[in-house]
Amino acid sequence: MAAQILAGQPVADSVLATVTEQVERLSASGRRVGLGTILVGDDPASAGYIRIKRSRAQELGIDSHHLHLPQGATQQEVEQAVRRFNQDERVDAMLIQHPLPQGLDYEALLEVMDPDKDADGLHPYNLGKLVLGRPGPLPCTPAGIEAMLAHYKIDIAGAHVVILGRGLTLGRPLSILLSQKRPGANAAVSVIHSAVQGWERYTRQADVVVAAVGVPGILKADHIRPGAVVVGGGVRYEGRRVLSDVEEGVAEVAGWVTPRVGGVGPMTVAMLFKNALDAALRKEDV
């Protein structure tokens, strides 16, 4: 029997409907929500992502503020752009589009950012709050995966979740998020990485497998147990085609699986705008 589909778009639409409602409420009181974006260089994929985010912001009623720096911009020049948004009262949240051109230090730039304006939830201060279980902006993809599992009523409390990949944007923060003692989480989490030989023995035991390495087709049908929940979080692009970490044949074995297109991606975008809204709401509470 083919797996049931973990479609992210309906869940993302629900999140964004709430965002739109709250943005309209703030706008009615004269308070505009602003998202700042920083793009360095002219990489077509990165430029395309920024266009999509700015267009989506406009649809949601969120003001878009954009800074585009040239390919040869120095670390100091990008830091100045971040500080400019730090000081701009119109900007409630910001993001630095990555990957950056060679020679620029993304993590150092995050440290320059005002953590209250962190739309991606990746500032060291906010990751520290995540570890402590304190409220704050969450990394978008991990938060989106958690919300998607909750939407489809997949109870992971006490379940064995195996995450294939330990990257900053997904694997590491997701392992912390899903292991916390609270509703929608409380799982036993294993993180598998390149130094783990024979990693398939872990995924074959898992109740939930999250592939998050960006290697197309790395997770195959014989790497999971029948009925497991499988989330394809890592992708790579071949031209305009999206290639998932999860081989298509996995759908014949899994109980639930994300689609190649329309799975985790829409959730990441939705959580970005939720973080932007939450940043504006925090200002209102001060």
C-alpha positions, 0 to 999 in steps of 0.5 A: 500500500502506498504511503499517505502524503504529508503535504505541507502546503495545506498546513502552510496555508493555515499558518499564513491565514493566521499571519494575514489576519494578525497583520491586517489587525496591526495595519488597521491600528496603523502598525505596519509589519516589516521584513528586511532581506539582504542579498549578496551577489547575483546567484540566480537561485538566491535571487529567485528565493528573495523575489519569492519571499518579497512577493509573498510578503506583499501578498500577506500585507508585510512591507518588504525592505531589501538591500542588495550588495555586489558579489565582491562585498566585504564582510564589513560591508555586509555587517554594515547592512545588517546594522542598518536593519538593526537600527531601522524601526520599520524592519521588525525581522530580517534575513540574510540570504544564504549561501553567501559568496565565498569568503563571507562568514554567515555565522559571524553575520548572525552575531551582528544581527539584533536577535529580536529581529532574527527571522530565520531563528538562527542567531546564537542567542535564539538557538540558546533559548531553544536549548533552554526551552524558552520562547523565541524565534524558532529555526523555520524548517524544524518548526515547520516539520514539527507543525506538519507532524502535529497537523496530521496528528502524528504523535511522536511522544516516546517515538524513535526519531532518526535525523539524517544530518546535523546541519545548523539550519535543520538537523541540529535544531530539529533534534533539540526541538523534538526531544523537548518535554512538551506537547508535540514533541517528547521523542527519543531522537538520534542524529546520524551524520557522515562519521556514522558507519552503517547508518541504515541500521538506525533508520531501519529501526526508526518510527520517524525518519527525517532526511536532512543532508541535501544528497538526492535519493540518499534514503531508499526504500530498504533503509526504512521499516514498513509503516514509518513516517518519512520526512524529506527535509534536504533538497538539491536543485538540478536546474529548476527541478527539486531533488529530494533526499528521499527516493521515490520508492520510499512511498511504497514502504512508508506509512507517511511521506512528504512529496518531492514538491510541496512538502517541507518547503512551504512550511519553511516559508510559512514559519519565516513569516510567522517569525516576522509577525511574532517579532512585530507583536513582541514590540507591541508588548514592550 
